[in-house]
Amino acid sequence: QVQLQQSGPGLVKPSETLSLTCDVSGYSISSRYYWGWIRQPPGKGLEWIGFLSHSGDTNYNPSLRSRVTMSADMSKTHFSLKLTSVTSADTAVYYCAMTRSVRDPNWFDPWGQGTLVTVSS
Amino acid sequence: QSALTQPASVSGSPGESITISCTGTSSDVGGYPYVSWYQQHPGKAPKVIIYDVNNRPSGASNRFSGSKSGNAASLTISGLQAEDEADYYCSSYAGINTVVFGGGTKLTVL
């Protein structure tokens, strides 16, 4: 059974870089599928941030592309999100998720537990 | 890349059926057979209940069903139960390995 466990700071100062990690157990990131990040501002809807393929290719939301970087470690047990130059608009619960299909990278299952990241000085 | 359009809220009584719409464009919903639906209870991570327009993942209730016509997709929940009260989100593949979500619909079971 695949499980995703997120970690990272819950408070980031404006203009700094948000960094989150998603530890994967029960599956190797390098085997197959896509590994994604989705966020949800308080009281609002979901926003796709991007994903990383099993081979290391990345695809990002055009609205965030200039500030986002996703990567995976060489042991392929976790993948990471970095978002630079954050503002209060980046305050949200951030989720990592696995996609269940190579042809349909829109089927996210399972999800991490979520990390509330607040941007504030 | 604009968010898909969903009604802000819907409601129904126990035992009834409700339908939630999700409207996009020919560049997302209308262009691919890849629409998913997620259920989110307060304080919890979303959970997929429908993928590829009308497929249920293992463990999802057969009271959930999905469909699509043109640029619009729909989620129908039959035999409403109190536990169905939650937020529901649609999502669609939008080409060039991008994904777009709907704004979400709050379901109230009366």
Boltz contact constraints between the chains, C-beta under 6 A:
constraints:
  - contact:
      token1: [A, 45]
      token2: [B, 103]
      max_distance: 6.0
  - contact:
      token1: [A, 45]
      token2: [B, 104]
      max_distance: 6.0
  - contact:
      token1: [A, 46]
      token2: [B, 89]
      max_distance: 6.0
  - contact:
      token1: [A, 46]
      token2: [B, 101]
      max_distance: 6.0
  - contact:
      token1: [A, 48]
      token2: [B, 99]
      max_distance: 6.0
  - contact:
      token1: [A, 59]
      token2: [B, 97]
      max_distance: 6.0
  - contact:
      token1: [A, 62]
      token2: [B, 1]
      max_distance: 6.0
  - contact:
      token1: [A, 95]
      token2: [B, 45]
      max_distance: 6.0
  - contact:
      token1: [A, 104]
      token2: [B, 34]
      max_distance: 6.0
  - contact:
      token1: [A, 104]
      token2: [B, 52]
      max_distance: 6.0
  - contact:
      token1: [A, 106]
      token2: [B, 34]
      max_distance: 6.0
  - contact:
      token1: [A, 106]
      token2: [B, 36]
      max_distance: 6.0
  - contact:
      token1: [A, 106]
      token2: [B, 91]
      max_distance: 6.0
  - contact:
      token1: [A, 106]
      token2: [B, 93]
      max_distance: 6.0
  - contact:
      token1: [A, 106]
      token2: [B, 99]
      max_distance: 6.0
  - contact:
      token1: [A, 107]
      token2: [B, 36]
      max_distance: 6.0
  - contact:
      token1: [A, 107]
      token2: [B, 51]
      max_distance: 6.0
  - contact:
      token1: [A, 109]
      token2: [B, 48]
      max_distance: 6.0
  - contact:
      token1: [A, 111]
      token2: [B, 45]
      max_distance: 6.0
  - contact:
      token1: [A, 114]
      token2: [B, 45]
      max_distance: 6.0
